Amino acid sequence: MLLSLDIRDVLIIDRLELRFRPGLNVLTGETGAGKSILLDALGFVLGWRGRADLVRQGADQGEVVAEFALAPDHPARDILTEAGLPDADSLLLRRVNSRDGRKTAWVNDRRASGELLRSLSEVLVELHGQQDDRGLLNPRGHRLLLDAYGVAPALLDRTRAAWRELRRARKSHAEEMARLDAARAEEDFLRHAVGELDKLAPEPGEEDQLDARRRRMQAAERLRADVARAHAALSEEGAERLLIDATRWLETASEGFEGALDAPLEALGRALDALGEAQQGVEAAADTLNIAPGELEAVEDRLFALRGLARKHGCLADDLASLADELRARLDRLDNGARALADLAQAEARAQAEYDAATEALRAARQTAGAQLDAEMSLELAPLKMERAAFRTVIKQGEAGPEGSDAVSFEVATNPGAPSGPLSRIASGGELSRFLLALKVCLARGVSGVTMIFDEIDRGVGGATADAVGRRLHALAQGAQVLVVTHSPQVAALGQHHWRVEKQVQADQTLSRVVPLSADQRVEEIARMISGDTISTAARAAARDLLAARPEPTGA
């Protein structure tokens, strides 16, 4: 609810402080008194695009401050939280327009952008008038209005959930198709590469083992000659013969030494044993140097095959085994891709069927709600002297989305047999005002805590029709806040709170001010609206009659 509007140095307003209340608030005054300036100022602080030259002549800057009361569940709180701004029961908007055209805004004393102001305005204020293009005349919002009017939220939730699942299923199906197409494009390569790798069957660490083995075999000839010479030096023609001769000679001489040669003979025995072990070790080593014909060539062929395949695939030889596993898995996906693709296609078909069922149920609910809205509009239009007009909710096939695939528009025909069309194209000024009011009455039932502004929506009507307009505005104001700029005495009389906008000339400067009216002042103002500048006794009597005929606050 709008609590207050403070305006400083805007157009012909120098200082103005307005305190609004719940219910029906009416603003009256002569043409040109400045009623539209109040809406310009409110639109400015809400971030709406409007007049650029708002600063009062002679002032350095213009400033507008608006204060709103927020209910605990008001959607503005979510916008504030998302913007990282403080959230409180009172929302203070302030915007300054400097002489050079610069605009600066604050929300709860924090700097804010015009975009944030406009986001907040969408949930704070509704403006309706003959040039209303922000609300009821905008076909893009008609589906939302119809859903809020008569469609169960559970149906919308089901459709949104079905849409999310359908999008997920479509994405999975499309991604798998792309993967399968990519795999098919490289199928020949995969089959050849996997066959080549399987045939070679590389193992991790095999390259190092083959390289070491190759180096040993290449050095075998040189090593074999050295080992042979060592074996000859240890054999019967070498050290062994000498040790045996020495042993025999010492044994012959030992009898003359009375045991003195026993120890040397034992040492020579041990030396002969060690020599035998050395001969066996040398012989065993020599056996390892015996290379079968073609063995070196075979080792080199495999080593070169491993390195060549690694270069071909741009990896290390030790990574060939894991590469083979990866390529084999891709080939398996290709071979099993048709089955996986069929499963995903079935999942998408199931998701599509659920979405179609949800949208059908939603469409049926919208058609029922549309028929009910059409019937209610017929009842509302009759007292507004438009009983021959027809209102129709048109539901057509539209683009599929999270809220279904219906395109909803409100159309009217002003006379029987006349073609129907969009509100903004078919209805004239006065008719449009009454259509909008009737539609707002139907759509706003059960809605509370909403600030609605009607800018001369009663223009072009009078008498009983104006009274019917006023009574519907009065009904809208029950449990809500309605601000009406009006020239109709019937509408003004139905207001619960009344302000008069008037001009004054001070020091050759024209200024506008807004005056709250007492009960007696209301009589004078409504009498002026009835008779003009010269207020007659009859006009005052008519004004009192209009005020006395006001319904109770809870009535319509």
HELIX and SHEET records of a PDB file:
HELIX    1   1 LYS A   35  VAL A   45  1                                  11    
HELIX    2   2 PRO A   75  GLU A   82  1                                   8    
HELIX    3   3 GLY A  114  LEU A  124  1                                  11    
HELIX    4   4 PRO A  139  GLY A  141  5                                   3    
HELIX    5   5 HIS A  142  GLY A  150  1                                   9    
HELIX    6   6 PRO A  153  ALA A  185  1                                  33    
HELIX    7   7 GLU A  187  LEU A  200  1                                  14    
HELIX    8   8 GLU A  206  GLN A  218  1                                  13    
HELIX    9   9 ALA A  220  LEU A  234  1                                  15    
HELIX   10  10 ALA A  239  ALA A  253  1                                  15    
HELIX   11  11 SER A  254  PHE A  257  5                                   4    
HELIX   12  12 ASP A  262  THR A  288  1                                  27    
HELIX   13  13 GLU A  295  HIS A  313  1                                  19    
HELIX   14  14 ALA A  317  ASP A  319  5                                   3    
HELIX   15  15 LEU A  320  LEU A  381  1                                  62    
HELIX   16  16 ALA A  382  LEU A  384  5                                   3    
HELIX   17  17 LEU A  423  ILE A  426  1                                   4    
HELIX   18  18 GLY A  429  LEU A  443  1                                  15    
HELIX   19  19 GLY A  463  LEU A  476  1                                  14    
HELIX   20  20 PRO A  489  ALA A  493  1                                   5    
HELIX   21  21 ALA A  519  SER A  531  1                                  13    
HELIX   22  22 THR A  537  ALA A  548  1                                  12    
SHEET    1   A 6 ILE A  13  ARG A  19  0                                        
SHEET    2   A 6 LEU A   2  VAL A  10 -1                                        
SHEET    3   A 6 GLN A  61  ALA A  69 -1                                        
SHEET    4   A 6 SER A  90  SER A  98 -1                                        
SHEET    5   A 6 LYS A 103  VAL A 107 -1                                        
SHEET    6   A 6 ARG A 110  ALA A 112 -1                                        
SHEET    1   B 6 VAL A 125  GLY A 129  0                                        
SHEET    2   B 6 THR A 451  ASP A 455  1                                        
SHEET    3   B 6 GLN A 481  VAL A 485  1                                        
SHEET    4   B 6 GLY A  23  THR A  28  1                                        
SHEET    5   B 6 HIS A 497  GLN A 506  1                                        
SHEET    6   B 6 GLN A 509  PRO A 516 -1                                        
SHEET    1   C 3 ALA A 390  GLY A 401  0                                        
SHEET    2   C 3 GLY A 404  ALA A 413 -1                                        
SHEET    3   C 3 GLY A 421  PRO A 422 -1                                        
END                                                                             
